[in-house]
Amino acid sequence: MFRKLIATAALCVLSVHAWSADMANGQQINKSCALCHGAYGQGASGKLSPRIAGLPREYIVKAMKDYVAGTRTYPLMVRTSQIDKFTERDFEDVAAYLSSLDLSSDQMFNINKSFGDDKAGKDIYRADCKNCHNNDGYGKPSKDAPPLAGQHPEYLYTTMRGFAEGHRIHANDKEDDTFSDYKDNDFINLAAYLSTLDDVKVAQGYQFSPPMYRPSFARPSHDLSDSIQITDITQTVVRMALDEGVTTEKAEEAMLAKAEEIGLKKVGQQKVSQFLSKQDVKMPHLSIFQFCNPLDARMMVIADPVFSSYMPCRISMVEDANGKLWLMMLNLDMLINSKLLPASVVETAVKVNQQMLDVMTAGASGKL
């Protein structure tokens, strides 16, 4: 009886938007978000991959639209997620899906303090932040203040530094000087305190189970056929089509230039179809490019030798039966979800995944 009451209460607090949204479409769109944020929007330790699961729907929609408009800048995210091609319904659907994912009760997703003095951070929070972000750190929709509890502390630290240095705009107010008097140690301590606020929601023995939605027959799910695709053998392969007019030579040139720019070494290249053509064997285009950062490889192999099987990271350029050219790579977001990796190595895995997506994006567009 008690469980039925809880289930009924949970259904009652669902927003009208969650009911009206096409959650299957949101779930499908989230596959491209998962390339960096993880399959459940859980993000990862470090500054590169914030948690987006459980954020308010309105906040997620606004953030996506800010990236499209250029108010916030991250070209890789726009390209891989294709949010610049979203309909209004797509924004609403994926935001509703992500906001419905509540990871807070599962100990596996609990945010842990990794640095700083949380007691000193508490004093700062109580003095300057609680009026907008609430006593518990879970935000106030009435003030458009998002949750800070349940977010990775490294990302919060980087964001606060961005506010202080003018890279980000706090509270939609360019004149806001909230962070101007803070010292770096204040940011560290504040992030440390915020990382403790989700602890109260952890329920012993609870395990998050992601909802699964079937596509609606009323309208098709989000079409990614002309942009990025996830080959869903537990989301292991990412595919990105070359833009119209981009030749194999141009794509190769752009990929190698981007890899050099971001510190990835080309450690191998196999021009399979070109090699076979010299032996009078015809086949669609296939070339394979291998990249590696030796220091990143070292860290991951020390953590667990099994990860040597992912190295070097590979991107293939392949022509399908219709003559369309694709770039394909192994999706390293599987490593984000791995319980085998310590936090520092997860951050490295996220960085490598995003670097490889950078290289693939350059190749698909034919430019850096």
N, C-alpha and C positions, 0 to 999 in steps of 0.2 A: 504493500500500500504506500509506504513511504517513498519508494522508488518511483511509483506512478505519479505521486505528487510533485516530486522533483522534475520529472520529465514534462509534466503539464506546465509547471512554472517556467521551465526553460523555453517551451514553445510560446508561452505568452509574452516573453520579453523579446522575441524575434521582431525586428523592425518590419514595417510594411514593405520597405525596399527589399528585404531578404525574401519575403514571400513573393513579390512581383518579379524579382530578378530571375533570369534564366541561369540557374546555378550550374547546369551542365556546360553551358557556354563559358561561364566564368572558370570552371574547372579546366576546360580545354585550353583557354587562353593562358591560364597560370602555368602551363607547361613551359612556355618561353620565359616567364618570370623565374621559374625554378632553376634556370641555367646558372643564376647567380645567387638567388635567395633560398634555394633548397626546395624540395618537393612540397613542403607544407608551409613555405614562407617563413621558416624558422631562422633564416640567416645564419651567420657564423661569427665566431669571435674575430675581432679585428675590425678595421674601419671600412672594409670594402663591401660588406654584405649585411645590411641591417635587417632586423626582423620586421616583416610586414604583416605577418599573420596577426589577427586580432586588433589591428588598428581600425579606427572608425572609418566607415565607408566613405563619408564625406571627405575625410583627410586624404584617403588613398586616391580618390578621384581628383582632388585638387593637385596633389603631388604629381600625378601622371600628366595632367594638363599643363602644369608649370614646366615640366620637361619638354613637352611638345612646343610650348610657346617660347622656350629659351630662357624663362625666368630662372630655372635651375638647369644646369648644363651637364649632360653626360651623353654624348653622341652614341657611345656603344650601347647603352641601355635602350635608346630610342630605336636603333637599328635592329637589335636582336629581338626586342619585344614587339616592334612594329606599332607602338602606341600612336605614332603619327598617322596611322591608317585606321584607327579605331572609330567606330560609330559611337554615338552617345550611349547607345545600349551596351556596347562592348565595355566602355568605361564602367558603367553601372554594374554589369554582370560580374566582371572580375573583382571589382571592389567589394561587392556583396559576398562573393565567395571567400575572399581573403579575410574579410572582417568576421566571418562566421567561424574561422578556425581558431579555437581557443586551446592554446598549448599550456596555459598557465598551471594547470593542476598536475601535469606530468613531470615528475622529477627529472626525467631525461632532458627536458627542455628548460629546466630551471636556469636562470641567469646567475652566474657565479661571480663573486668579487675577485678580481685578479690583481688589484693594486689600490693604493690610496688609503686614507683615513676616513672611514665612513661616518665616524662620530663628528668630525669636523665638517664633513659634507652635509650632514643632517642640519647643522646650525645654519649653513648657507641656504639650504633648501627652505627651511622654516622661515627664514627672514625674507627671501627674495622670490621664491618660486611657487610656494604652495597656493597662493591666492588664485593663480591661473591653472596650475596643473593638479590641484586638489591635494589634500593631506596625504592620500595614499599613493599619489604619483600617477594615477590613471586618467588624468586629464579632466577638462570641463568642456563639453561640447558647446555650451552657451558662450564660451569665450574663444572658441576655435582653438583650444589648447589640447594638443594630442597627448596620449599617454607617454610617459618617460619610463615608468616601471615596465619591466619585461623587455627592455631594449639592451643590446650588447653595450657594455661600458666603453669599449674602445671607440665605437661609432659615436656614442654620445659625447665623448671627449673631443673627437675630431669635429663634430658639429658645433660644439660650443666654441672651439677655437675659430671655426669658420665665421661664427657670429661676431666674435671679437675683432677679427681681422677684416671683416667686410665681405668675405666670400659668400656668405649666406645672410639672408635678411630675417631677423627675429621678429615675430609677431606681425609680419607684413608691414613693418614700419621702418623705413630707411633711416629715420632719425633716432631710432631706439638705441640708447646707450647702456642698456642693462649690463652688458658684459665688459664694458670698457675699463672698469676698475679692478676686474678680477686678475689675479696672477695665475700662472700655469698650474701651480699646486692646488689652487681653488678648483680648477676644472677637474683635476685628477680626483680630489676628495669628493666633489659633487657627484662625479660618475660612479665612484665607489659606493656612495650611499644609495644612489638610484638602483644599483645592481642588487641591493638587498630587499627592495620593496616587493618583489614578486614572490618572495619566500612564503608569505602567509597563505598563498593560494594553493601551494603544493598539497595534494592529497595522497597519503600513503597508499601504495598499491595501485593507484590509478594509471592507466595507460591510454594515451591519446589514440583514437582510431579515426582516420580521415573519412569523411563522408564520401560516398560515391553517387554521382548523379548520372542518370541516363539521358542522352540527348533528346530534346523535345522534337516531336514530329511536326510541330507547328512552324518551326523555322530552322534552317540549317545551323550547325555550330560554326564557330569562327573559322574562316577559311584562311589557312596559312600556305596554300599551295604556291603562291607566287613569291613567298618570302622565306621565312625560316620554318623548318619542320622538325619535329621530334619523332624519331622512329622508336615506337614505344615497346621495346623489350626492356621493361622497367626503365624507360627513358635513357637508353644507353648511347644513342647516336644522334648527333645534331647535323642537320642538312641546311645549307643556304644556297639558293640559286644565284648564279652570276647575273648581274644586271644586263639588260638588253644592250648589245653592242660591245660588251667586254669580252675580249678574246682571251684564249688560254695564255698567250704570251703576256698580255697586260695584267691579267690576274696574278700570274707567277711573279712578275716584276713588283707589283704592289705588295704581295705577301712577304717577299724577301726583304723589301725595304722597311716595311713595318716591323718585322721581326728584329732587324738590326737596330731600329730606333728604340725599341723597348727592352733590349738586352737579351733577346733569345738568340741562341746560336743555331744556325742551320747545320745539322750534323749528318744529314743524309737526304738524298733525292733520287727517286727511281722513276724514270720516264718509261713506263711499262709499254704503252702502246707504240711509242716511238721506237723502242728497242725491237719490238716484234715486227714492226713495219719493214725494218731493214732485212728481216728474214722472210719477207713477203707474206707475213701473217697479218690479216686485217682484223681490227677490233675497234670498238668505240674508244674515245680518248680516256686514258687513265694515267695519272701521274701522282706520286706520293711524296710528300714533303715531311721531313722529320726535324723537330726543333727541341732544344733543351737549354735550361739554365743550370749549369753544373752545381751551384750552391743549393738551389731548390731541390734538385735531385738528391743531393747528399742528405739534406734534412729529412726528406720523406723516406729514404731507404734506411736511415738510422732508426726512424720511428718503427718501421716494419719492412723487412726485405721484400715482402709480397708486392709492394708498390713499384718495385723495379719493372714489373710487367706492364706498367702504364707508360714506361719511358723507352725511347724518347717520345714526346707527344707528336702525334701524326695528323696531318690534314691530307685528304685525298681529293683530287680534282677528277671527276668522273662524268662521262656523258651517258645519259639514259637512252632508252630505246627510241625516244622521240627527238633525239639530238640536242636535248637541253643539258647544259653544263651545271654541275653542282659541286660545291665544296662540302666535305663531310669530315667529322671528327668524333672521337670518343668523348662523351659528355662527362666531364670530371665532377659534375655536381653530385655524383654518387659518393665521392669522397667527403663532401660536406656532411652527408648523412652518416658517415662511418663512426661507429663507437670505438674503433681501433686507434683513432688518431688523437693525439693531444691537441689542445687548442691552438698552439703555435703552428702546428703542421696543417691543421684545418685552414688557418689563415693563408698559408702558403698554397694549399690546393685551390682555394678560391682565387688567389692572385694568378696562378698558372692558368686556370680555366678562363679567366677574363682576358688574360694576355692572348691565349689561343683564339678566343672569340674576336679580339682586336685584329689579329692576323687574318682570320677568315673574313671579317667584315671588309678589311682593306682589299682582299682579293676579289670579293663579290662585287665591290663597287669599282674596282680598277684604280683606286687612288688611296692615299694615306688618310 
